[in-house]
């Protein structure tokens, strides 16, 4: 292990050092995963993955960044560590907030992880995609390009901002497919666990606030599973093995829709604010329920009275529009989007003949309402056939997958 | 979490008949407030109320659909042989024509805004004579709300029926009975409405009803259906959320906004995330990654139009996606969409079509129904009319009494955008006989009767509409002249003329109003309009005279044919058949000749015919077949005109077939159309000929010659809607030859019809334009002998 790191640290810094590691991920101009540098004529030295180790997932709304902080750095290494590398490490690990919008999810930090022979902590950081230019600017100021690492990035932004990285930051991105990364990340994090706890969990009695329990789920034999990634939009994947998966479908009604509609309907400005409002609202004032129409259950079709017949259906009436609160509207928006995702996921699970559905993505961050609703709805409408599962690191799997890609190339 | 709702909350559909508003109210009355200040034009809207029974009502959120059954008394022309007891009387005519009253059953459906419900109920009460009616079947979300009002006003007990059961019942009914009920919508093609031919087996199908929520129902059999799912994101979501976002209160105004907006200003597209397409997945950059995704990240105001458009896309895509998922799970490929979200709105039909196409990768087609808005009312009515066994009969759309698809859509007719007070109507006639497919059709599911689709072919459409317009005056005059003893014949003829003229104008604007526009539908519409004004058979006198004249010539023609050798005779028989077919009052070029040259006869007609080789000429193959093959087992002949055509053309031909050992089924129309020979006329004609000719006489007696009716009253021929008795006979007699005669039956329709047996299609083209189109001149001959390829 030591050799690896020292090999890296002993290599000359800068561009030349990069060239010394041919076939590596430095060759980032190519499309994701199709690195095609010619094999070197002379025997290669043991290859190292230079620090810093980053995985970047640039989504439509949020950028997710995972950073591996090595904790096994020897004094000797530390001495040789270049200054800007050190400063990056210090900056990231000593802060929990970066600028006005960057946040480190400290509670998600994976401690004492052994990754690629090194021991360290994995940090989870996010910031809005619209701050991407500032991020690139910072990378440029910190002379990130002088470090002989590769920036592995996934998500649509890896493509969208590739040019900016190159021109503003003098950085070549290694672009990676977001679904490959997502699955890789999920399988990895689940396998290492969450600091001794289970990464995967489910809800028992999800509708009962008294009895509702979050319980660990053993995802040891995960296949087949339906993976529902709820970011700004939603992607649904059927995963049959480590490298056999397909994208079943997707929907544009995702987290971005919830937040976007909430902004328009309530004037809120953050996701947290929207969720907070939703937690205080009552969607049944906004939605038209089965019982609003039939006085109770609609027995002909076996529909319970509490089921939503028409999302926002009551808002057709002027009087009711005037009597609902912003909180009610936020709640209804959340319920509408969540139910719809549950419904599509359920249909995909049935069509693919899969009964475990894993929900991930940042829409679920601090969003117990949605998770519990998904848990309940999936179970109820499938008559107990389907199980909704969740993962602690919700939205970070793509970024983790990108980091793993970086290390895999070594 | 999800379900459907059938409440019809959209206040959009408007009918053709404006109500005369009295008192000049602004018409701004909203839901719930009843407008009593109107006077109904009763003869146009609630027709035949005095004979009405079995009421049903479907009350949606804003529209009421009333259904009732009535018996319509109208005049029919009857032919009858003279009583031969008084032998001394010699008649000039071969039979007498009398006009009698006949009673037929009709279903009436009227759609109007809920605002008028009280006025309408009052009107019905005042005009309702039938006291047997005790109950009114009611369905729809509003049935409960108006229950007391209905019971009070009509004195009828309201009997509520399940909404979805009614919907499915109604859907099955129109799918079975109305040709071209189903259409696909293609905004960006020349023909927006692609009507489908009726498939003999309508099950199974998926019905996606988009009311305030969405219901997805799988229908497997007449009375077997299952709610398989739904979604709470439906029309109510569009309306409710749209009202919140845009402060626009009305559903149709929201749709108007949406049709003007740009969703890309509000939605986050794939290219907004990727900078371009997501190539590894082949997702285009223009796909929506996140609906309303931009409204979260951008600090700006969004236009109402853009938000409405984004919302429309969001909801349509979501419904389409779920519908496809359900269709896949249940292995179904027919999805019909209905509910107020769809009803008559090109905007939503377009987005739903797009979505289904996208999510099914083109494997599933979104289908819509012309009478979608009436399904609930039809179903509720059928529920109440079970003792009349309406499902045992065949029914036909009455073009005269129906408003037509979207004839009043604000999108298509900006002139109709007046706030309210318009009525839409739909009428169906009970056909006397059940109709089925001709068993000899090669593939009944792909059979299309009509040769030219005038909705598609703009040039042909223009020509034929003008052609029918130009002929209208003459038709009206002849109608009036056919009833010289009637004091109001002229007035009725004028009304007929006005009505048909209006229909033609509607069809110019909206060729899709009654399904695929064809020469056949134009002809049928004219017949319906004539019947509407009690001109059941304007040509009865002409036919009577011509039959008389032709009968007198019969023996002479037979003698001259018998003097020829076999080969000459075959050609003479065919020429006779073709010459007879010249006598067509439906063709203007001919009717002009017939009116001016009273001496124009069989020989003159023969001289008009094109010389061989004919425009379409497989006569040699036909002759070879007759010469070399065994005689046909049984021939089915669809005859065309009365007079010379049937008597001097068809009968000698029939006689030859009989002589060579072939049995003959001679099929004539059940009801009159132009101067086409009717079944009852054919019976008399056959009787008269039998009296002169032993071959015909013995064939009739031995039932080697059978006269049957087609079940139709059209100058054209739809082989998928034929009398059940005819179909049975065709099977029993092992029919192996079908002969279709005349322009209407063999050219306008069935020119390309593929049959399982040999067929002969022959006609004389009596229209220069059509002849030119086919590469010939007027009086060109079509002689098309076909043998099915194995």
Boltz contact constraints between the chains, C-beta under 6 A:
constraints:
  - contact:
      token1: [A, 60]
      token2: [B, 268]
      max_distance: 6.0
  - contact:
      token1: [A, 60]
      token2: [B, 273]
      max_distance: 6.0
  - contact:
      token1: [A, 60]
      token2: [B, 289]
      max_distance: 6.0
  - contact:
      token1: [A, 60]
      token2: [B, 290]
      max_distance: 6.0
  - contact:
      token1: [A, 130]
      token2: [B, 297]
      max_distance: 6.0
  - contact:
      token1: [A, 156]
      token2: [B, 273]
      max_distance: 6.0
  - contact:
      token1: [A, 156]
      token2: [B, 274]
      max_distance: 6.0
  - contact:
      token1: [A, 159]
      token2: [B, 274]
      max_distance: 6.0
  - contact:
      token1: [A, 159]
      token2: [B, 275]
      max_distance: 6.0
  - contact:
      token1: [A, 160]
      token2: [B, 274]
      max_distance: 6.0
  - contact:
      token1: [A, 160]
      token2: [B, 275]
      max_distance: 6.0
  - contact:
      token1: [A, 177]
      token2: [B, 280]
      max_distance: 6.0
  - contact:
      token1: [A, 232]
      token2: [B, 268]
      max_distance: 6.0
  - contact:
      token1: [A, 232]
      token2: [B, 290]
      max_distance: 6.0
  - contact:
      token1: [A, 232]
      token2: [B, 293]
      max_distance: 6.0
  - contact:
      token1: [A, 233]
      token2: [B, 289]
      max_distance: 6.0
  - contact:
      token1: [A, 233]
      token2: [B, 290]
      max_distance: 6.0
  - contact:
      token1: [A, 252]
      token2: [B, 288]
      max_distance: 6.0
  - contact:
      token1: [A, 252]
      token2: [B, 290]
      max_distance: 6.0
  - contact:
      token1: [A, 252]
      token2: [B, 291]
      max_distance: 6.0
  - contact:
      token1: [A, 253]
      token2: [B, 291]
      max_distance: 6.0
  - contact:
      token1: [A, 253]
      token2: [B, 318]
      max_distance: 6.0
  - contact:
      token1: [A, 254]
      token2: [B, 290]
      max_distance: 6.0
  - contact:
      token1: [A, 256]
      token2: [B, 268]
      max_distance: 6.0
  - contact:
      token1: [A, 256]
      token2: [B, 290]
      max_distance: 6.0
  - contact:
      token1: [A, 256]
      token2: [B, 293]
      max_distance: 6.0
  - contact:
      token1: [A, 256]
      token2: [B, 296]
      max_distance: 6.0
  - contact:
      token1: [A, 257]
      token2: [B, 290]
      max_distance: 6.0
  - contact:
      token1: [A, 257]
      token2: [B, 291]
      max_distance: 6.0
  - contact:
      token1: [A, 257]
      token2: [B, 292]
      max_distance: 6.0
  - contact:
      token1: [A, 259]
      token2: [B, 296]
      max_distance: 6.0
  - contact:
      token1: [A, 260]
      token2: [B, 292]
      max_distance: 6.0
  - contact:
      token1: [A, 260]
      token2: [B, 293]
      max_distance: 6.0
  - contact:
      token1: [A, 260]
      token2: [B, 295]
      max_distance: 6.0
  - contact:
      token1: [A, 260]
      token2: [B, 296]
      max_distance: 6.0
  - contact:
      token1: [A, 261]
      token2: [B, 292]
      max_distance: 6.0
  - contact:
      token1: [A, 263]
      token2: [B, 295]
      max_distance: 6.0
  - contact:
      token1: [A, 263]
      token2: [B, 296]
      max_distance: 6.0
  - contact:
      token1: [A, 264]
      token2: [B, 245]
      max_distance: 6.0
  - contact:
      token1: [A, 264]
      token2: [B, 295]
      max_distance: 6.0
  - contact:
      token1: [A, 290]
      token2: [B, 3]
      max_distance: 6.0
  - contact:
      token1: [A, 293]
      token2: [B, 5]
      max_distance: 6.0
  - contact:
      token1: [A, 300]
      token2: [B, 162]
      max_distance: 6.0
  - contact:
      token1: [A, 301]
      token2: [B, 227]
      max_distance: 6.0
  - contact:
      token1: [A, 303]
      token2: [B, 3]
      max_distance: 6.0
  - contact:
      token1: [A, 307]
      token2: [B, 1]
      max_distance: 6.0
  - contact:
      token1: [A, 307]
      token2: [B, 3]
      max_distance: 6.0
  - contact:
      token1: [A, 308]
      token2: [B, 1]
      max_distance: 6.0
  - contact:
      token1: [A, 308]
      token2: [B, 232]
      max_distance: 6.0
  - contact:
      token1: [A, 309]
      token2: [B, 3]
      max_distance: 6.0
  - contact:
      token1: [A, 309]
      token2: [B, 5]
      max_distance: 6.0
  - contact:
      token1: [A, 309]
      token2: [B, 213]
      max_distance: 6.0
  - contact:
      token1: [A, 310]
      token2: [B, 5]
      max_distance: 6.0
  - contact:
      token1: [A, 310]
      token2: [B, 212]
      max_distance: 6.0
  - contact:
      token1: [A, 310]
      token2: [B, 213]
      max_distance: 6.0
  - contact:
      token1: [A, 310]
      token2: [B, 232]
      max_distance: 6.0
  - contact:
      token1: [A, 310]
      token2: [B, 234]
      max_distance: 6.0
  - contact:
      token1: [A, 310]
      token2: [B, 236]
      max_distance: 6.0
  - contact:
      token1: [A, 311]
      token2: [B, 232]
      max_distance: 6.0
  - contact:
      token1: [A, 311]
      token2: [B, 233]
      max_distance: 6.0
  - contact:
      token1: [A, 311]
      token2: [B, 237]
      max_distance: 6.0
  - contact:
      token1: [A, 312]
      token2: [B, 237]
      max_distance: 6.0
  - contact:
      token1: [A, 312]
      token2: [B, 240]
      max_distance: 6.0
  - contact:
      token1: [A, 312]
      token2: [B, 241]
      max_distance: 6.0
  - contact:
      token1: [A, 313]
      token2: [B, 212]
      max_distance: 6.0
  - contact:
      token1: [A, 313]
      token2: [B, 236]
      max_distance: 6.0
  - contact:
      token1: [A, 313]
      token2: [B, 240]
      max_distance: 6.0
  - contact:
      token1: [A, 315]
      token2: [B, 240]
      max_distance: 6.0
  - contact:
      token1: [A, 315]
      token2: [B, 243]
      max_distance: 6.0
  - contact:
      token1: [A, 315]
      token2: [B, 244]
      max_distance: 6.0
  - contact:
      token1: [A, 316]
      token2: [B, 236]
      max_distance: 6.0
  - contact:
      token1: [A, 316]
      token2: [B, 239]
      max_distance: 6.0
  - contact:
      token1: [A, 316]
      token2: [B, 240]
      max_distance: 6.0
  - contact:
      token1: [A, 339]
      token2: [B, 1]
      max_distance: 6.0
  - contact:
      token1: [A, 340]
      token2: [B, 233]
      max_distance: 6.0
  - contact:
      token1: [A, 347]
      token2: [B, 325]
      max_distance: 6.0
  - contact:
      token1: [A, 350]
      token2: [B, 329]
      max_distance: 6.0
  - contact:
      token1: [A, 351]
      token2: [B, 328]
      max_distance: 6.0
  - contact:
      token1: [A, 351]
      token2: [B, 329]
      max_distance: 6.0
  - contact:
      token1: [A, 377]
      token2: [B, 1]
      max_distance: 6.0
